[in-house]
Amino acid sequence: MAYDPEADRPDVDSEGGPVKSFLDHLEDFRWVLVKSVVALALAMLLCLIAGNYVVGILKWPLDRAKVSFPGTNQIVTVSYGTNRLGVVHLTPVQQGSLGLGSNRFVAVQIEPLTLGTNHVLGWRVDPDPAAIATMQKLKIDLINLSPAGGFVVAFQTALYGGMVLGAPFVFYFFITFVFPALRMREKKYIFRAIAFGAGLFFLGVSFCYFVLMPVALAASQMYSHWLGFGAFQWKAEEYISFVCKFMLGMGLGFELPVVLLTLVKLGVLSYSSLRKMWRYMIVIVLVLGGLLTTPEVITQVMMAVPLYLLYEISVWIAWYWERQERNRKAASGD
């Protein structure tokens, strides 16, 4: 057995805290739960108060999604003053009867008119080029379709936002509870795993938010049009739930190297076994792409590619670890 010079150091294998009874540990754990619940409650309350800002952050990918206009029929946006009432795809018969011109994108303004003693609503084509340019940059609107819809959205934003803001505090409370029972070397490894895992999680969330989400939302809108449905208005609560779960799934998917390298450290996997399972890993990342993204190929592939690259990075890290171990054994004469 090789001699480890760090094994005799008193600060390497010494435990970090005093010996406590089971009831004392139970009391400490109770306070960890209390502080965690309080931290989550305060974070949720903060997100509930700033709900409009949280919703604005979650709507950013939707504002960057490119809205498609399939077919060649005229597309009319109907407005009353500065309020947009809706978007209408005209049929060939409607185009011929309305006579709105030859432009594909037409802006129509609804205006009050007076006919004798009667007050009616009429419409006129807005010739302003700026209105047509705005029409060509239409965005998907989020709407509430029930009296409780706004409260549901507020609760969703408070729940997901509170989990994000409160997670570091909850994690810190649990770490302070567990760490006194660990040895210094174990703490060192756990600190590295925490830093590595947190970085990968936020990398996955950022990749989803800035790159994958706008593509996925645009693809969803295009697919709805292909099926013959309008897709310029979505339910706000369903959009918030979809976006938050999508980003959470991507963050968890990027934890793949942490899982693989932990299994390597435990001796369950090795460099050779990881190298041999590349075919299975392709299937696994494609399945994860199908489960965590929208049901279409583009976003599934966009997620599967970085996951497979993370797998390859894990393989080379496992190879480096094994090489270090062989060099150490050779140097010690084992």
C-alpha positions in Angstrom: 0.0 0.0 0.0 1.4 3.4 -1.0 2.4 5.9 1.7 0.4 9.1 1.7 2.4 11.9 3.4 -0.8 13.8 4.1 -2.3 11.0 6.0 -0.2 11.7 9.2 -1.1 15.4 9.2 -3.5 16.1 12.1 -5.5 18.6 10.1 -6.3 16.2 7.3 -8.2 13.5 9.0 -9.4 15.3 12.1 -13.0 16.0 12.4 -14.2 19.6 12.5 -16.7 19.7 15.4 -17.3 18.5 18.9 -19.0 15.2 19.6 -22.8 15.6 20.2 -25.6 13.4 21.2 -28.4 12.3 18.9 -30.8 14.7 20.5 -28.4 17.6 20.0 -28.0 16.7 16.3 -31.8 16.5 16.0 -32.1 19.9 17.5 -29.5 21.3 15.2 -31.3 19.8 12.2 -34.6 21.3 13.4 -33.1 24.7 13.4 -31.6 24.1 9.9 -35.2 23.4 8.7 -36.6 26.4 10.4 -33.9 28.7 9.0 -34.4 27.2 5.5 -38.1 27.7 5.6 -37.7 31.3 6.7 -35.1 32.0 4.0 -37.4 30.6 1.3 -40.4 32.5 2.6 -38.5 35.8 2.6 -37.2 35.1 -0.9 -40.7 34.3 -2.1 -42.1 37.4 -0.5 -39.4 39.5 -2.2 -40.2 38.0 -5.6 -43.9 38.5 -5.0 -43.4 42.2 -4.3 -41.1 42.5 -7.4 -43.3 40.2 -9.5 -43.4 42.6 -12.5 -39.6 42.6 -12.7 -39.4 38.8 -12.4 -41.9 38.4 -15.2 -39.9 40.9 -17.3 -36.8 38.7 -16.9 -38.7 35.6 -17.8 -40.2 37.3 -20.9 -36.8 38.2 -22.3 -36.4 35.0 -24.3 -39.9 35.5 -25.7 -39.1 39.0 -26.9 -36.1 37.6 -28.7 -38.0 34.8 -30.4 -38.5 35.3 -34.1 -42.2 35.2 -35.0 -42.9 33.5 -38.3 -45.6 34.3 -40.8 -46.2 31.1 -42.9 -48.0 31.2 -46.2 -48.5 34.2 -48.6 -51.9 35.5 -47.3 -52.2 39.0 -45.9 -51.6 39.5 -42.2 -53.6 42.3 -40.6 -52.9 43.8 -37.2 -55.9 45.6 -35.8 -55.3 48.4 -33.3 -57.4 50.9 -31.4 -55.3 53.9 -30.6 -52.1 52.5 -29.1 -53.7 49.2 -28.1 -53.3 46.2 -30.3 -56.5 44.2 -30.5 -55.3 41.2 -32.5 -53.7 39.8 -35.5 -55.8 38.3 -38.4 -54.6 36.0 -41.2 -56.9 36.8 -44.1 -58.2 34.1 -46.5 -58.0 34.7 -50.3 -61.7 35.5 -50.3 -61.3 38.0 -47.5 -58.4 39.6 -49.2 -60.4 40.2 -52.3 -63.5 41.5 -50.5 -61.7 43.9 -48.2 -59.2 45.3 -50.7 -56.5 46.3 -48.3 -53.9 46.7 -51.0 -51.0 44.5 -52.2 -48.8 44.6 -49.1 -48.6 41.4 -47.2 -48.4 43.2 -43.8 -51.3 45.7 -43.2 -51.9 47.8 -40.2 -55.6 48.7 -39.6 -56.8 51.3 -37.1 -60.3 51.2 -35.5 -61.8 54.7 -35.1 -65.1 56.1 -33.8 -67.2 57.7 -36.5 -70.3 59.8 -36.5 -73.0 59.1 -39.1 -75.8 61.6 -38.6 -76.9 61.0 -35.0 -75.3 57.6 -34.8 -71.9 56.8 -33.3 -70.3 53.8 -34.9 -66.8 52.2 -35.2 -65.0 52.2 -38.5 -61.6 51.2 -39.7 -58.9 52.6 -41.9 -55.6 51.3 -43.3 -52.7 53.0 -41.6 -50.3 54.1 -44.3 -47.5 54.9 -41.9 -44.4 52.9 -42.8 -43.5 52.8 -39.2 -46.7 50.9 -38.4 -46.0 48.4 -41.1 -42.4 47.9 -39.8 -43.8 47.4 -36.3 -46.2 44.9 -37.8 -43.3 42.9 -39.3 -41.7 42.7 -35.8 -44.7 41.3 -34.0 -44.2 39.5 -30.7 -46.2 36.9 -28.9 -48.4 38.3 -26.2 -48.9 36.7 -22.8 -52.5 36.9 -21.6 -54.6 35.9 -18.6 -57.9 34.1 -19.4 -59.4 33.8 -16.0 -60.0 36.1 -13.0 -57.5 34.2 -10.9 -54.9 34.1 -13.7 -52.9 37.1 -12.4 -52.7 35.6 -8.9 -51.5 32.2 -10.4 -48.8 34.0 -12.3 -47.7 36.0 -9.2 -47.6 32.8 -7.2 -45.5 31.0 -9.9 -43.0 33.8 -10.1 -42.7 34.0 -6.3 -42.3 30.2 -6.1 -39.6 29.8 -8.8 -37.9 33.1 -8.0 -37.9 32.3 -4.3 -36.3 28.9 -4.9 -33.5 30.6 -6.9 -32.9 33.4 -4.4 -33.3 31.1 -1.3 -31.3 28.1 -2.6 -27.8 29.5 -1.6 -29.0 30.2 1.9 -30.7 26.8 2.3 -27.6 25.1 0.9 -25.4 27.0 3.3 -27.5 26.0 6.3 -27.3 22.3 5.4 -23.6 22.6 4.8 -23.0 24.1 8.2 -24.9 21.2 9.7 -23.1 18.4 7.8 -19.5 19.8 7.7 -18.6 19.4 11.4 -18.8 15.6 10.9 -16.5 15.6 7.9 -12.7 15.3 7.8 -10.6 18.1 6.3 -9.9 16.1 3.1 -13.6 15.3 2.6 -14.4 19.0 3.1 -11.8 19.8 0.4 -13.4 17.4 -2.1 -16.9 18.6 -1.3 -15.9 22.3 -1.8 -14.5 21.4 -5.2 -17.7 19.5 -6.1 -19.9 22.3 -5.0 -18.0 24.9 -7.0 -17.9 22.7 -10.1 -21.5 21.7 -9.8 -22.8 25.2 -9.2 -20.8 26.5 -12.2 -22.2 23.9 -14.5 -25.7 24.4 -13.2 -25.6 28.2 -13.9 -23.9 27.5 -17.3 -26.7 25.2 -18.3 -29.4 27.8 -17.1 -27.6 30.6 -19.0 -27.2 28.5 -22.2 -31.0 27.7 -22.0 -32.0 31.3 -21.3 -29.8 33.1 -23.8 -29.5 30.6 -26.6 -31.9 27.7 -26.5 -35.1 29.3 -25.2 -35.6 31.9 -28.0 -35.1 29.1 -30.6 -37.5 26.7 -28.8 -40.2 29.4 -28.5 -39.9 30.3 -32.1 -40.1 26.7 -33.1 -43.2 26.2 -31.0 -44.9 29.1 -32.7 -44.0 27.8 -36.1 -45.2 24.3 -35.3 -48.6 25.8 -34.1 -49.0 27.6 -37.4 -48.1 24.4 -39.3 -51.0 22.7 -37.5 -53.3 25.5 -38.4 -53.6 27.2 -35.1 -52.9 30.9 -34.3 -49.9 31.4 -32.0 -49.7 35.1 -31.3 -51.1 34.8 -27.8 -50.2 32.4 -25.0 -51.5 31.9 -21.5 -49.2 33.6 -19.1 -49.2 30.9 -16.4 -48.4 28.1 -18.8 -45.5 30.2 -20.3 -44.0 30.9 -16.9 -44.2 27.3 -15.9 -42.7 26.1 -19.2 -39.8 28.5 -19.1 -38.9 27.9 -15.5 -39.1 24.1 -15.8 -37.1 24.2 -19.1 -34.3 26.2 -17.5 -34.3 24.0 -14.4 -34.1 20.9 -16.6 -31.2 22.3 -18.5 -29.3 23.2 -15.3 -29.8 19.7 -14.0 -28.8 18.2 -17.3 -25.5 20.1 -17.2 -24.7 18.3 -13.9 -23.9 15.2 -15.9 -20.1 15.5 -15.4 -20.6 15.8 -11.6 -22.5 12.5 -11.6 -20.0 10.7 -13.8 -16.9 11.9 -12.1 -18.4 11.1 -8.7 -19.0 7.6 -9.8 -15.3 7.5 -11.0 -14.1 8.7 -7.6 -16.3 6.0 -5.9 -14.8 3.3 -8.1 -18.0 2.5 -9.9 -16.8 3.8 -13.2 -13.4 4.2 -14.8 -11.8 5.8 -17.8 -12.1 2.6 -19.9 -15.8 2.0 -18.9 -16.7 5.6 -19.7 -14.9 5.4 -23.0 -16.8 2.2 -24.0 -20.3 3.7 -23.2 -20.2 6.5 -25.7 -22.9 4.8 -27.9 -25.2 4.6 -24.9 -24.4 8.1 -23.9 -25.6 9.4 -27.3 -28.9 7.7 -26.7 -29.1 9.1 -23.2 -28.4 12.7 -24.2 -31.0 12.5 -27.0 -33.5 11.1 -24.5 -32.7 13.9 -22.1 -33.1 16.4 -24.9 -36.5 15.0 -25.7 -37.7 15.0 -22.1 -36.3 18.5 -21.1 -37.1 20.5 -24.3 -39.9 21.1 -26.7 -41.0 18.1 -28.8 -39.1 19.1 -32.0 -35.7 18.1 -33.3 -33.9 21.5 -33.4 -33.9 22.2 -29.7 -33.4 18.5 -28.8 -30.2 18.5 -30.8 -29.1 21.9 -29.4 -29.4 20.4 -25.9 -27.9 17.0 -26.8 -24.7 18.4 -28.3 -23.4 20.3 -25.3 -24.4 17.4 -23.0 -22.4 15.0 -25.1 -19.4 17.4 -25.1 -19.7 17.5 -21.3 -19.5 13.7 -21.3 -16.4 13.8 -23.5 -14.8 16.2 -21.0 -15.7 13.9 -18.2 -14.0 11.0 -20.0 -10.7 13.0 -20.4 -10.8 14.1 -16.8 -11.1 10.5 -15.7 -8.2 9.6 -18.0 -6.1 12.4 -16.4 -7.0 11.1 -12.9 -5.9 7.6 -13.8 -2.7 8.9 -15.3 -1.9 10.8 -12.1 -2.6 7.7 -10.0 -0.3 5.6 -12.2 2.5 8.2 -11.9 2.1 8.4 -8.2 2.3 4.6 -7.8 5.4 4.5 -10.1 7.1 7.2 -8.1 6.4 5.4 -4.8 7.6 2.1 -6.1 4.2 0.2 -5.8 
